[in-house]
């Protein structure tokens, strides 16, 4: 159904992944997100690799799968286990809010339809709060 307009409420309902433009949209989202992270003094140290590209690719694959796209993330990395994967990092309210700010800015750069912006933002807000592991 890629290329067809989103028509909610019937058997032709698309995934969010397809409705927002698929792979290209999630690539743009994660590139914009990591552009913000790269210059953030709190967030950048949480990414130990010199190059943010591997982290960007992992996030892209995860988000594509979460929003109804291909299962490449799980096929290559197994179950997401988000809390376990984020546990080694000090994620307090400041880090959580910075992550959410960068993701919101990235999301807003896409100019999505309000339904999809809100759907994705709701997930990002819940995920950011769930990853906080420090008071």
N, CA, C and O atoms as a Tinker XYZ file with bonds, in Angstrom:
   540  protein
     1  N      0.807000   -1.202000    0.000000    73     2
     2  CA     0.000000    0.000000    0.000000    64     1     3
     3  C      0.841000    1.252000    0.000000    63     2     4     5
     4  O      0.303000    2.356000    0.095000    81     3
     5  N      2.117000    1.112000   -0.102000    73     3     6
     6  CA     2.976000    2.285000   -0.152000    64     5     7
     7  C      2.557000    3.143000   -1.333000    63     6     8     9
     8  O      2.323000    2.638000   -2.432000    81     7
     9  N      2.465000    4.436000   -1.098000    73     7    10
    10  CA     2.075000    5.349000   -2.142000    64     9    11
    11  C      0.602000    5.698000   -2.113000    63    10    12    13
    12  O      0.201000    6.719000   -2.672000    81    11
    13  N     -0.217000    4.868000   -1.470000    73    11    14
    14  CA    -1.635000    5.178000   -1.353000    64    13    15
    15  C     -1.837000    6.121000   -0.176000    63    14    16    17
    16  O     -1.091000    6.053000    0.801000    81    15
    17  N     -2.824000    6.993000   -0.250000    73    15    18
    18  CA    -3.089000    7.865000    0.900000    64    17    19
    19  C     -3.564000    7.056000    2.094000    63    18    20    21
    20  O     -4.159000    5.990000    1.938000    81    19
    21  N     -3.303000    7.562000    3.263000    73    19    22
    22  CA    -3.754000    6.894000    4.476000    64    21    23
    23  C     -5.262000    7.012000    4.571000    63    22    24    25
    24  O     -5.814000    8.109000    4.488000    81    23
    25  N     -5.922000    5.888000    4.743000    73    23    26
    26  CA    -7.374000    5.862000    4.900000    64    25    27
    27  C     -7.642000    5.033000    6.144000    63    26    28    29
    28  O     -7.642000    3.804000    6.081000    81    27
    29  N     -7.867000    5.681000    7.260000    73    27    30
    30  CA    -8.073000    4.967000    8.512000    64    29    31
    31  C     -9.428000    4.298000    8.568000    63    30    32    33
    32  O    -10.368000    4.689000    7.877000    81    31
    33  N     -9.506000    3.269000    9.418000    73    31    34
    34  CA   -10.782000    2.677000    9.729000    64    33    35
    35  C    -11.262000    1.572000    8.807000    63    34    36    37
    36  O    -12.361000    1.054000    9.007000    81    35
    37  N    -10.486000    1.192000    7.812000    73    35    38
    38  CA   -10.912000    0.077000    6.983000    64    37    39
    39  C     -9.767000   -0.921000    6.847000    63    38    40    41
    40  O     -8.703000   -0.728000    7.436000    81    39
    41  N     -9.974000   -1.968000    6.087000    73    39    42
    42  CA    -8.982000   -3.035000    5.987000    64    41    43
    43  C     -7.728000   -2.602000    5.242000    63    42    44    45
    44  O     -6.742000   -3.339000    5.223000    81    43
    45  N     -7.742000   -1.431000    4.633000    73    43    46
    46  CA    -6.575000   -0.957000    3.909000    64    45    47
    47  C     -5.708000   -0.032000    4.767000    63    46    48    49
    48  O     -4.812000    0.633000    4.246000    81    47
    49  N     -5.960000    0.015000    6.043000    73    47    50
    50  CA    -5.211000    0.898000    6.921000    64    49    51
    51  C     -3.721000    0.565000    6.861000    63    50    52    53
    52  O     -3.326000   -0.597000    6.966000    81    51
    53  N     -2.918000    1.584000    6.694000    73    51    54
    54  CA    -1.476000    1.421000    6.599000    64    53    55
    55  C     -0.830000    1.497000    7.969000    63    54    56    57
    56  O     -1.412000    2.018000    8.920000    81    55
    57  N      0.371000    0.976000    8.052000    73    55    58
    58  CA     1.172000    1.178000    9.251000    64    57    59
    59  C      1.627000    2.628000    9.274000    63    58    60    61
    60  O      1.618000    3.307000    8.247000    81    59
    61  N      2.023000    3.097000   10.443000    73    59    62
    62  CA     2.603000    4.439000   10.544000    64    61    63
    63  C      3.841000    4.505000    9.648000    63    62    64    65
    64  O      4.058000    5.498000    8.954000    81    63
    65  N      4.641000    3.454000    9.666000    73    63    66
    66  CA     5.846000    3.402000    8.831000    64    65    67
    67  C      5.522000    3.749000    7.381000    63    66    68    69
    68  O      6.158000    4.625000    6.795000    81    67
    69  N      4.545000    3.074000    6.809000    73    67    70
    70  CA     4.175000    3.336000    5.416000    64    69    71
    71  C      3.530000    4.708000    5.243000    63    70    72    73
    72  O      3.830000    5.424000    4.287000    81    71
    73  N      2.658000    5.068000    6.155000    73    71    74
    74  CA     1.901000    6.312000    6.013000    64    73    75
    75  C      2.776000    7.553000    6.057000    63    74    76    77
    76  O      2.447000    8.562000    5.435000    81    75
    77  N      3.893000    7.492000    6.788000    73    75    78
    78  CA     4.751000    8.686000    6.886000    64    77    79
    79  C      5.861000    8.710000    5.845000    63    78    80    81
    80  O      6.637000    9.665000    5.799000    81    79
    81  N      5.951000    7.689000    5.017000    73    79    82
    82  CA     6.955000    7.718000    3.964000    64    81    83
    83  C      8.018000    6.648000    4.053000    63    82    84    85
    84  O      8.965000    6.649000    3.267000    81    83
    85  N      7.878000    5.731000    4.998000    73    83    86
    86  CA     8.780000    4.588000    5.073000    64    85    87
    87  C     10.214000    4.912000    5.442000    63    86    88    89
    88  O     10.484000    5.842000    6.202000    81    87
    89  N     11.120000    4.136000    4.896000    73    87    90
    90  CA    12.546000    4.186000    5.233000    64    89    91
    91  C     13.127000    5.598000    5.153000    63    90    92    93
    92  O     13.846000    6.021000    6.058000    81    91
    93  N     12.823000    6.321000    4.089000    73    91    94
    94  CA    13.399000    7.662000    3.910000    64    93    95
    95  C     13.014000    8.599000    5.053000    63    94    96    97
    96  O     13.834000    9.405000    5.492000    81    95
    97  N     11.791000    8.500000    5.532000    73    95    98
    98  CA    11.345000    9.363000    6.627000    64    97    99
    99  C     12.081000    9.022000    7.917000    63    98   100   101
   100  O     12.484000    9.924000    8.651000    81    99
   101  N     12.260000    7.750000    8.201000    73    99   102
   102  CA    12.940000    7.364000    9.432000    64   101   103
   103  C     14.436000    7.657000    9.358000    63   102   104   105
   104  O     15.068000    7.928000   10.379000    81   103
   105  N     14.991000    7.606000    8.175000    73   103   106
   106  CA    16.381000    8.018000    8.019000    64   105   107
   107  C     16.522000    9.516000    8.289000    63   106   108   109
   108  O     17.438000    9.937000    8.996000    81   107
   109  N     15.621000   10.319000    7.731000    73   107   110
   110  CA    15.659000   11.769000    7.965000    64   109   111
   111  C     15.453000   12.086000    9.448000    63   110   112   113
   112  O     16.126000   12.957000    9.999000    81   111
   113  N     14.527000   11.383000   10.084000    73   111   114
   114  CA    14.262000   11.589000   11.506000    64   113   115
   115  C     15.508000   11.330000   12.346000    63   114   116   117
   116  O     15.883000   12.153000   13.181000    81   115
   117  N     16.140000   10.193000   12.124000    73   115   118
   118  CA    17.295000    9.839000   12.950000    64   117   119
   119  C     18.504000   10.703000   12.632000    63   118   120   121
   120  O     19.298000   10.993000   13.526000    81   119
   121  N     18.664000   11.119000   11.394000    73   119   122
   122  CA    19.771000   12.036000   11.069000    64   121   123
   123  C     19.575000   13.371000   11.774000    63   122   124   125
   124  O     20.524000   13.925000   12.328000    81   123
   125  N     18.362000   13.885000   11.758000    73   123   126
   126  CA    18.087000   15.150000   12.442000    64   125   127
   127  C     18.272000   15.000000   13.950000    63   126   128   129
   128  O     18.808000   15.897000   14.601000    81   127
   129  N     17.833000   13.876000   14.504000    73   127   130
   130  CA    17.989000   13.637000   15.935000    64   129   131
   131  C     19.461000   13.629000   16.324000    63   130   132   133
   132  O     19.854000   14.317000   17.266000    81   131
   133  N     20.271000   12.866000   15.616000    73   131   134
   134  CA    21.681000   12.761000   15.979000    64   133   135
   135  C     22.466000   14.028000   15.672000    63   134   136   137
   136  O     23.532000   14.235000   16.251000    81   135
   137  N     21.978000   14.879000   14.783000    73   135   138
   138  CA    22.602000   16.185000   14.583000    64   137   139
   139  C     22.496000   17.002000   15.872000    63   138   140   141
   140  O     23.424000   17.726000   16.232000    81   139
   141  N     21.369000   16.884000   16.558000    73   139   142
   142  CA    21.213000   17.564000   17.849000    64   141   143
   143  C     22.045000   16.929000   18.938000    63   142   144   145
   144  O     22.660000   17.630000   19.741000    81   143
   145  N     22.070000   15.612000   18.974000    73   143   146
   146  CA    22.847000   14.887000   19.989000    64   145   147
   147  C     24.333000   15.193000   19.864000    63   146   148   149
   148  O     25.029000   15.309000   20.872000    81   147
   149  N     24.818000   15.323000   18.645000    73   147   150
   150  CA    26.257000   15.523000   18.405000    64   149   151
   151  C     26.814000   16.738000   19.130000    63   150   152   153
   152  O     27.981000   16.746000   19.521000    81   151
   153  N     25.988000   17.767000   19.315000    73   151   154
   154  CA    26.446000   18.998000   19.951000    64   153   155
   155  C     25.943000   19.159000   21.383000    63   154   156   157
   156  O     26.116000   20.221000   21.981000    81   155
   157  N     25.335000   18.140000   21.929000    73   155   158
   158  CA    24.764000   18.233000   23.270000    64   157   159
   159  C     25.772000   17.718000   24.296000    63   158   160   161
   160  O     26.167000   16.554000   24.236000    81   159
   161  N     26.197000   18.566000   25.239000    73   159   162
   162  CA    27.232000   18.156000   26.195000    64   161   163
   163  C     26.796000   17.066000   27.178000    63   162   164   165
   164  O     27.652000   16.399000   27.760000    81   163
   165  N     25.520000   16.871000   27.373000    73   163   166
   166  CA    25.025000   15.812000   28.259000    64   165   167
   167  C     24.805000   14.525000   27.476000    63   166   168   169
   168  O     25.152000   13.442000   27.947000    81   167
   169  N     24.233000   14.640000   26.291000    73   167   170
   170  CA    23.882000   13.459000   25.508000    64   169   171
   171  C     25.078000   12.824000   24.796000    63   170   172   173
   172  O     25.203000   11.600000   24.779000    81   171
   173  N     25.940000   13.623000   24.221000    73   171   174
   174  CA    27.019000   13.080000   23.389000    64   173   175
   175  C     27.898000   12.062000   24.117000    63   174   176   177
   176  O     28.259000   11.048000   23.521000    81   175
   177  N     28.258000   12.296000   25.397000    73   175   178
   178  CA    29.095000   11.307000   26.085000    64   177   179
   179  C     28.425000    9.933000   26.273000    63   178   180   181
   180  O     29.112000    8.957000   26.572000    81   179
   181  N     27.120000    9.845000   26.104000    73   179   182
   182  CA    26.442000    8.560000   26.240000    64   181   183
   183  C     26.658000    7.666000   25.023000    63   182   184   185
   184  O     26.300000    6.488000   25.040000    81   183
   185  N     27.232000    8.217000   23.989000    73   183   186
   186  CA    27.498000    7.475000   22.760000    64   185   187
   187  C     29.009000    7.308000   22.644000    63   186   188   189
   188  O     29.689000    8.199000   22.134000    81   187
   189  N     29.547000    6.176000   23.110000    73   187   190
   190  CA    30.995000    6.011000   23.208000    64   189   191
   191  C     31.717000    5.920000   21.866000    63   190   192   193
   192  O     32.928000    6.135000   21.805000    81   191
   193  N     31.004000    5.610000   20.803000    73   191   194
   194  CA    31.660000    5.508000   19.499000    64   193   195
   195  C     32.022000    6.900000   18.983000    63   194   196   197
   196  O     31.276000    7.858000   19.182000    81   195
   197  N     33.168000    7.000000   18.324000    73   195   198
   198  CA    33.573000    8.282000   17.745000    64   197   199
   199  C     32.577000    8.753000   16.698000    63   198   200   201
   200  O     32.308000    9.947000   16.564000    81   199
   201  N     32.044000    7.807000   15.968000    73   199   202
   202  CA    31.112000    8.080000   14.897000    64   201   203
   203  C     29.709000    7.725000   15.378000    63   202   204   205
   204  O     29.485000    6.609000   15.848000    81   203
   205  N     28.774000    8.643000   15.272000    73   203   206
   206  CA    27.400000    8.392000   15.705000    64   205   207
   207  C     26.597000    7.555000   14.711000    63   206   208   209
   208  O     25.472000    7.156000   15.009000    81   207
   209  N     27.153000    7.290000   13.555000    73   207   210
   210  CA    26.401000    6.579000   12.511000    64   209   211
   211  C     25.904000    5.207000   12.945000    63   210   212   213
   212  O     24.747000    4.891000   12.670000    81   211
   213  N     26.708000    4.365000   13.610000    73   211   214
   214  CA    26.156000    3.063000   14.033000    64   213   215
   215  C     24.962000    3.202000   14.988000    63   214   216   217
   216  O     23.996000    2.446000   14.887000    81   215
   217  N     25.027000    4.158000   15.904000    73   215   218
   218  CA    23.903000    4.383000   16.816000    64   217   219
   219  C     22.686000    4.883000   16.040000    63   218   220   221
   220  O     21.559000    4.471000   16.313000    81   219
   221  N     22.916000    5.762000   15.082000    73   219   222
   222  CA    21.818000    6.283000   14.272000    64   221   223
   223  C     21.141000    5.141000   13.508000    63   222   224   225
   224  O     19.914000    5.066000   13.450000    81   223
   225  N     21.942000    4.264000   12.931000    73   223   226
   226  CA    21.377000    3.146000   12.180000    64   225   227
   227  C     20.567000    2.216000   13.077000    63   226   228   229
   228  O     19.498000    1.746000   12.685000    81   227
   229  N     21.075000    1.950000   14.279000    73   227   230
   230  CA    20.328000    1.083000   15.199000    64   229   231
   231  C     18.988000    1.711000   15.577000    63   230   232   233
   232  O     17.962000    1.032000   15.593000    81   231
   233  N     19.002000    3.004000   15.879000    73   231   234
   234  CA    17.754000    3.682000   16.230000    64   233   235
   235  C     16.794000    3.675000   15.046000    63   234   236   237
   236  O     15.599000    3.436000   15.221000    81   235
   237  N     17.293000    3.929000   13.871000    73   235   238
   238  CA    16.434000    3.917000   12.690000    64   237   239
   239  C     15.770000    2.559000   12.515000    63   238   240   241
   240  O     14.558000    2.478000   12.312000    81   239
   241  N     16.555000    1.498000   12.593000    73   239   242
   242  CA    15.985000    0.158000   12.431000    64   241   243
   243  C     14.950000   -0.148000   13.506000    63   242   244   245
   244  O     13.902000   -0.728000   13.223000    81   243
   245  N     15.251000    0.250000   14.751000    73   243   246
   246  CA    14.297000    0.017000   15.831000    64   245   247
   247  C     12.990000    0.769000   15.575000    63   246   248   249
   248  O     11.909000    0.188000   15.674000    81   247
   249  N     13.088000    2.056000   15.246000    73   247   250
   250  CA    11.878000    2.852000   15.039000    64   249   251
   251  C     11.083000    2.369000   13.827000    63   250   252   253
   252  O      9.852000    2.354000   13.855000    81   251
   253  N     11.778000    1.981000   12.779000    73   251   254
   254  CA    11.057000    1.446000   11.621000    64   253   255
   255  C     10.241000    0.224000   12.026000    63   254   256   257
   256  O      9.073000    0.100000   11.657000    81   255
   257  N     10.853000   -0.671000   12.778000    73   255   258
   258  CA    10.136000   -1.869000   13.218000    64   257   259
   259  C      8.994000   -1.507000   14.152000    63   258   260   261
   260  O      7.881000   -2.007000   13.989000    81   259
   261  N      9.252000   -0.650000   15.121000    73   259   262
   262  CA     8.229000   -0.284000   16.098000    64   261   263
   263  C      6.988000    0.282000   15.404000    63   262   264   265
   264  O      5.859000   -0.016000   15.795000    81   263
   265  N      7.206000    1.094000   14.382000    73   263   266
   266  CA     6.091000    1.755000   13.718000    64   265   267
   267  C      5.556000    0.980000   12.512000    63   266   268   269
   268  O      4.895000    1.551000   11.644000    81   267
   269  N      5.845000   -0.320000   12.463000    73   267   270
   270  CA     5.199000   -1.181000   11.491000    64   269   271
   271  C      5.984000   -1.490000   10.235000    63   270   272   273
   272  O      5.433000   -2.038000    9.281000    81   271
   273  N      7.259000   -1.149000   10.218000    73   271   274
   274  CA     8.094000   -1.444000    9.057000    64   273   275
   275  C      8.771000   -2.797000    9.177000    63   274   276   277
   276  O      8.328000   -3.655000    9.941000    81   275
   277  N      9.835000   -2.986000    8.427000    73   275   278
   278  CA    10.529000   -4.272000    8.420000    64   277   279
   279  C     11.081000   -4.648000    9.797000    63   278   280   281
   280  O     11.335000   -3.781000   10.633000    81   279
   281  N     11.259000   -5.920000   10.015000    73   279   282
   282  CA    11.753000   -6.437000   11.303000    64   281   283
   283  C     13.272000   -6.582000   11.324000    63   282   284   285
   284  O     13.803000   -7.421000   12.052000    81   283
   285  N     13.952000   -5.796000   10.555000    73   283   286
   286  CA    15.411000   -5.889000   10.445000    64   285   287
   287  C     16.090000   -5.730000   11.800000    63   286   288   289
   288  O     17.074000   -6.415000   12.078000    81   287
   289  N     15.582000   -4.841000   12.645000    73   287   290
   290  CA    16.198000   -4.647000   13.957000    64   289   291
   291  C     16.211000   -5.967000   14.730000    63   290   292   293
   292  O     17.267000   -6.420000   15.172000    81   291
   293  N     15.068000   -6.568000   14.887000    73   291   294
   294  CA    14.983000   -7.810000   15.660000    64   293   295
   295  C     15.712000   -8.953000   14.958000    63   294   296   297
   296  O     16.303000   -9.807000   15.618000    81   295
   297  N     15.675000   -8.977000   13.642000    73   295   298
   298  CA    16.361000  -10.029000   12.900000    64   297   299
   299  C     17.872000   -9.979000   13.118000    63   298   300   301
   300  O     18.531000  -11.019000   13.132000    81   299
   301  N     18.420000   -8.783000   13.287000    73   299   302
   302  CA    19.873000   -8.644000   13.430000    64   301   303
   303  C     20.337000   -8.486000   14.869000    63   302   304   305
   304  O     21.463000   -8.865000   15.192000    81   303
   305  N     19.501000   -7.936000   15.738000    73   303   306
   306  CA    19.930000   -7.628000   17.106000    64   305   307
   307  C     19.140000   -8.360000   18.182000    63   306   308   309
   308  O     19.489000   -8.283000   19.360000    81   307
   309  N     18.099000   -9.057000   17.806000    73   307   310
   310  CA    17.269000   -9.735000   18.786000    64   309   311
   311  C     16.231000   -8.794000   19.384000    63   310   312   313
   312  O     15.994000   -7.699000   18.874000    81   311
   313  N     15.620000   -9.241000   20.468000    73   311   314
   314  CA    14.595000   -8.447000   21.140000    64   313   315
   315  C     15.187000   -7.098000   21.549000    63   314   316   317
   316  O     16.334000   -7.043000   21.991000    81   315
   317  N     14.430000   -6.016000   21.411000    73   315   318
   318  CA    14.978000   -4.693000   21.729000    64   317   319
   319  C     15.495000   -4.531000   23.168000    63   318   320   321
   320  O     16.519000   -3.879000   23.373000    81   319
   321  N     14.820000   -5.102000   24.156000    73   319   322
   322  CA    15.255000   -4.982000   25.563000    64   321   323
   323  C     15.764000   -3.572000   25.881000    63   322   324   325
   324  O     16.895000   -3.396000   26.334000    81   323
   325  N     14.929000   -2.591000   25.641000    73   323   326
   326  CA    15.350000   -1.198000   25.757000    64   325   327
   327  C     15.886000   -0.837000   27.139000    63   326   328   329
   328  O     16.933000   -0.197000   27.246000    81   327
   329  N     15.189000   -1.235000   28.188000    73   327   330
   330  CA    15.666000   -0.881000   29.537000    64   329   331
   331  C     17.035000   -1.497000   29.795000    63   330   332   333
   332  O     17.918000   -0.830000   30.334000    81   331
   333  N     17.224000   -2.746000   29.424000    73   331   334
   334  CA    18.501000   -3.406000   29.646000    64   333   335
   335  C     19.611000   -2.722000   28.840000    63   334   336   337
   336  O     20.704000   -2.498000   29.359000    81   335
   337  N     19.340000   -2.395000   27.596000    73   335   338
   338  CA    20.364000   -1.777000   26.751000    64   337   339
   339  C     20.734000   -0.376000   27.224000    63   338   340   341
   340  O     21.855000    0.076000   26.994000    81   339
   341  N     19.809000    0.312000   27.881000    73   339   342
   342  CA    20.072000    1.675000   28.341000    64   341   343
   343  C     20.535000    1.750000   29.795000    63   342   344   345
   344  O     20.958000    2.809000   30.258000    81   343
   345  N     20.457000    0.643000   30.507000    73   343   346
   346  CA    20.795000    0.645000   31.930000    64   345   347
   347  C     22.209000    1.150000   32.233000    63   346   348   349
   348  O     22.384000    1.851000   33.230000    81   347
   349  N     23.219000    0.831000   31.428000    73   347   350
   350  CA    24.579000    1.297000   31.764000    64   349   351
   351  C     24.751000    2.816000   31.725000    63   350   352   353
   352  O     25.742000    3.337000   32.235000    81   351
   353  N     23.812000    3.517000   31.135000    73   351   354
   354  CA    23.943000    4.961000   30.976000    64   353   355
   355  C     23.185000    5.698000   32.068000    63   354   356   357
   356  O     22.097000    5.284000   32.468000    81   355
   357  N     23.755000    6.777000   32.540000    73   355   358
   358  CA    23.150000    7.620000   33.570000    64   357   359
   359  C     22.077000    8.482000   32.885000    63   358   360   361
   360  O     22.387000    9.486000   32.244000    81   359
   361  N     20.828000    8.072000   33.034000    73   359   362
   362  CA    19.726000    8.794000   32.397000    64   361   363
   363  C     18.847000    9.371000   33.498000    63   362   364   365
   364  O     17.992000    8.694000   34.070000    81   363
   365  N     19.090000   10.634000   33.768000    73   363   366
   366  CA    18.289000   11.342000   34.763000    64   365   367
   367  C     17.240000   12.196000   34.034000    63   366   368   369
   368  O     17.098000   12.108000   32.814000    81   367
   369  N     16.521000   13.012000   34.785000    73   367   370
   370  CA    15.460000   13.824000   34.180000    64   369   371
   371  C     16.019000   14.784000   33.131000    63   370   372   373
   372  O     15.379000   15.021000   32.106000    81   371
   373  N     17.205000   15.337000   33.377000    73   371   374
   374  CA    17.808000   16.248000   32.408000    64   373   375
   375  C     18.124000   15.517000   31.105000    63   374   376   377
   376  O     17.787000   16.002000   30.025000    81   375
   377  N     18.769000   14.355000   31.198000    73   375   378
   378  CA    19.100000   13.580000   30.000000    64   377   379
   379  C     17.825000   13.160000   29.272000    63   378   380   381
   380  O     17.746000   13.248000   28.047000    81   379
   381  N     16.838000   12.709000   30.022000    73   379   382
   382  CA    15.547000   12.317000   29.434000    64   381   383
   383  C     14.939000   13.480000   28.660000    63   382   384   385
   384  O     14.501000   13.314000   27.521000    81   383
   385  N     14.912000   14.650000   29.278000    73   383   386
   386  CA    14.303000   15.817000   28.641000    64   385   387
   387  C     15.098000   16.278000   27.422000    63   386   388   389
   388  O     14.514000   16.723000   26.434000    81   387
   389  N     16.426000   16.174000   27.485000    73   387   390
   390  CA    17.256000   16.535000   26.330000    64   389   391
   391  C     16.989000   15.580000   25.165000    63   390   392   393
   392  O     16.864000   16.010000   24.018000    81   391
   393  N     16.903000   14.277000   25.468000    73   391   394
   394  CA    16.614000   13.296000   24.429000    64   393   395
   395  C     15.281000   13.631000   23.773000    63   394   396   397
   396  O     15.162000   13.642000   22.548000    81   395
   397  N     14.300000   13.898000   24.591000    73   395   398
   398  CA    12.969000   14.200000   24.075000    64   397   399
   399  C     12.959000   15.508000   23.277000    63   398   400   401
   400  O     12.262000   15.610000   22.268000    81   399
   401  N     13.714000   16.489000   23.717000    73   399   402
   402  CA    13.805000   17.756000   22.972000    64   401   403
   403  C     14.421000   17.534000   21.600000    63   402   404   405
   404  O     13.906000   18.035000   20.601000    81   403
   405  N     15.521000   16.786000   21.542000    73   403   406
   406  CA    16.159000   16.519000   20.247000    64   405   407
   407  C     15.241000   15.706000   19.341000    63   406   408   409
   408  O     15.185000   15.949000   18.135000    81   407
   409  N     14.525000   14.744000   19.911000    73   407   410
   410  CA    13.634000   13.924000   19.098000    64   409   411
   411  C     12.440000   14.743000   18.619000    63   410   412   413
   412  O     11.998000   14.582000   17.481000    81   411
   413  N     11.919000   15.608000   19.463000    73   411   414
   414  CA    10.797000   16.460000   19.059000    64   413   415
   415  C     11.223000   17.411000   17.947000    63   414   416   417
   416  O     10.486000   17.605000   16.981000    81   415
   417  N     12.394000   17.997000   18.077000    73   415   418
   418  CA    12.922000   18.885000   17.033000    64   417   419
   419  C     13.082000   18.122000   15.722000    63   418   420   421
   420  O     12.723000   18.622000   14.656000    81   419
   421  N     13.623000   16.909000   15.809000    73   419   422
   422  CA    13.794000   16.083000   14.610000    64   421   423
   423  C     12.439000   15.740000   13.999000    63   422   424   425
   424  O     12.266000   15.813000   12.783000    81   423
   425  N     11.495000   15.373000   14.831000    73   423   426
   426  CA    10.152000   15.029000   14.359000    64   425   427
   427  C      9.503000   16.227000   13.671000    63   426   428   429
   428  O      8.877000   16.083000   12.621000    81   427
   429  N      9.655000   17.399000   14.263000    73   427   430
   430  CA     9.062000   18.601000   13.682000    64   429   431
   431  C      9.707000   18.988000   12.355000    63   430   432   433
   432  O      9.089000   19.675000   11.542000    81   431
   433  N     10.927000   18.558000   12.133000    73   431   434
   434  CA    11.593000   18.871000   10.862000    64   433   435
   435  C     10.981000   18.095000    9.694000    63   434   436   437
   436  O     11.236000   18.422000    8.535000    81   435
   437  N     10.180000   17.076000    9.990000    73   435   438
   438  CA     9.612000   16.230000    8.947000    64   437   439
   439  C      8.308000   16.753000    8.367000    63   438   440   441
   440  O      7.904000   16.323000    7.287000    81   439
   441  N      7.645000   17.663000    9.053000    73   439   442
   442  CA     6.379000   18.216000    8.576000    64   441   443
   443  C      5.349000   17.118000    8.296000    63   442   444   445
   444  O      4.761000   17.054000    7.216000    81   443
   445  N      5.149000   16.262000    9.293000    73   443   446
   446  CA     4.194000   15.165000    9.175000    64   445   447
   447  C      2.773000   15.656000    9.420000    63   446   448   449
   448  O      2.559000   16.717000   10.005000    81   447
   449  N      1.819000   14.875000    8.970000    73   447   450
   450  CA     0.424000   15.149000    9.296000    64   449   451
   451  C      0.266000   15.092000   10.814000    63   450   452   453
   452  O      0.920000   14.276000   11.463000    81   451
   453  N     -0.586000   15.939000   11.396000    73   451   454
   454  CA    -0.721000   15.987000   12.857000    64   453   455
   455  C     -0.995000   14.638000   13.515000    63   454   456   457
   456  O     -0.453000   14.368000   14.587000    81   455
   457  N     -1.814000   13.789000   12.913000    73   455   458
   458  CA    -2.101000   12.475000   13.489000    64   457   459
   459  C     -0.822000   11.679000   13.705000    63   458   460   461
   460  O     -0.632000   11.080000   14.763000    81   459
   461  N      0.046000   11.671000   12.718000    73   459   462
   462  CA     1.268000   10.880000   12.807000    64   461   463
   463  C      2.303000   11.544000   13.696000    63   462   464   465
   464  O      3.036000   10.858000   14.410000    81   463
   465  N      2.374000   12.860000   13.664000    73   463   466
   466  CA     3.280000   13.563000   14.576000    64   465   467
   467  C      2.910000   13.239000   16.014000    63   466   468   469
   468  O      3.782000   12.902000   16.816000    81   467
   469  N      1.641000   13.335000   16.347000    73   467   470
   470  CA     1.193000   13.075000   17.714000    64   469   471
   471  C      1.368000   11.608000   18.102000    63   470   472   473
   472  O      1.748000   11.311000   19.235000    81   471
   473  N      1.099000   10.701000   17.190000    73   471   474
   474  CA     1.290000    9.270000   17.461000    64   473   475
   475  C      2.748000    8.989000   17.795000    63   474   476   477
   476  O      3.047000    8.296000   18.768000    81   475
   477  N      3.639000    9.520000   16.998000    73   475   478
   478  CA     5.060000    9.281000   17.218000    64   477   479
   479  C      5.553000   10.004000   18.466000    63   478   480   481
   480  O      6.326000    9.441000   19.241000    81   479
   481  N      5.117000   11.233000   18.667000    73   479   482
   482  CA     5.538000   11.985000   19.842000    64   481   483
   483  C      5.066000   11.313000   21.125000    63   482   484   485
   484  O      5.790000   11.295000   22.121000    81   483
   485  N      3.865000   10.765000   21.106000    73   483   486
   486  CA     3.366000   10.048000   22.277000    64   485   487
   487  C      4.290000    8.882000   22.617000    63   486   488   489
   488  O      4.634000    8.682000   23.782000    81   487
   489  N      4.693000    8.114000   21.606000    73   487   490
   490  CA     5.617000    7.005000   21.867000    64   489   491
   491  C      6.951000    7.533000   22.396000    63   490   492   493
   492  O      7.481000    6.991000   23.366000    81   491
   493  N      7.494000    8.563000   21.787000    73   491   494
   494  CA     8.793000    9.092000   22.216000    64   493   495
   495  C      8.734000    9.591000   23.657000    63   494   496   497
   496  O      9.677000    9.395000   24.423000    81   495
   497  N      7.641000   10.228000   24.022000    73   495   498
   498  CA     7.488000   10.709000   25.398000    64   497   499
   499  C      7.456000    9.539000   26.384000    63   498   500   501
   500  O      8.140000    9.566000   27.407000    81   499
   501  N      6.670000    8.526000   26.078000    73   499   502
   502  CA     6.596000    7.356000   26.958000    64   501   503
   503  C      7.936000    6.625000   27.032000    63   502   504   505
   504  O      8.357000    6.203000   28.108000    81   503
   505  N      8.597000    6.479000   25.896000    73   503   506
   506  CA     9.891000    5.779000   25.867000    64   505   507
   507  C     10.942000    6.551000   26.655000    63   506   508   509
   508  O     11.714000    5.950000   27.402000    81   507
   509  N     10.984000    7.860000   26.503000    73   507   510
   510  CA    11.967000    8.682000   27.212000    64   509   511
   511  C     11.779000    8.532000   28.721000    63   510   512   513
   512  O     12.757000    8.378000   29.452000    81   511
   513  N     10.556000    8.575000   29.183000    73   511   514
   514  CA    10.298000    8.423000   30.602000    64   513   515
   515  C     10.640000    7.007000   31.093000    63   514   516   517
   516  O     11.127000    6.832000   32.210000    81   515
   517  N     10.384000    6.017000   30.261000    73   515   518
   518  CA    10.682000    4.643000   30.656000    64   517   519
   519  C     12.183000    4.369000   30.760000    63   518   520   521
   520  O     12.597000    3.485000   31.509000    81   519
   521  N     12.987000    5.106000   30.029000    73   519   522
   522  CA    14.434000    4.873000   30.043000    64   521   523
   523  C     15.141000    5.572000   31.217000    63   522   524   525
   524  O     16.292000    5.261000   31.526000    81   523
   525  N     14.451000    6.509000   31.862000    73   523   526
   526  CA    15.080000    7.200000   32.987000    64   525   527
   527  C     15.409000    6.181000   34.079000    63   526   528   529
   528  O     14.548000    5.419000   34.519000    81   527
   529  N     16.669000    6.186000   34.503000    73   527   530
   530  CA    17.097000    5.220000   35.524000    64   529   531
   531  C     17.804000    5.872000   36.711000    63   530   532   533
   532  O     18.351000    5.182000   37.571000    81   531
   533  N     17.791000    7.185000   36.751000    73   531   534
   534  CA    18.383000    7.947000   37.865000    64   533   535
   535  C     17.394000    9.022000   38.290000    63   534   536   537
   536  O     16.645000    9.558000   37.473000    81   535
   537  N     17.405000    9.325000   39.583000    73   535   538
   538  CA    16.525000   10.416000   40.046000    64   537   539
   539  C     17.254000   11.732000   40.016000    63   538   540
   540  O     16.682000   12.763000   40.369000    81   539
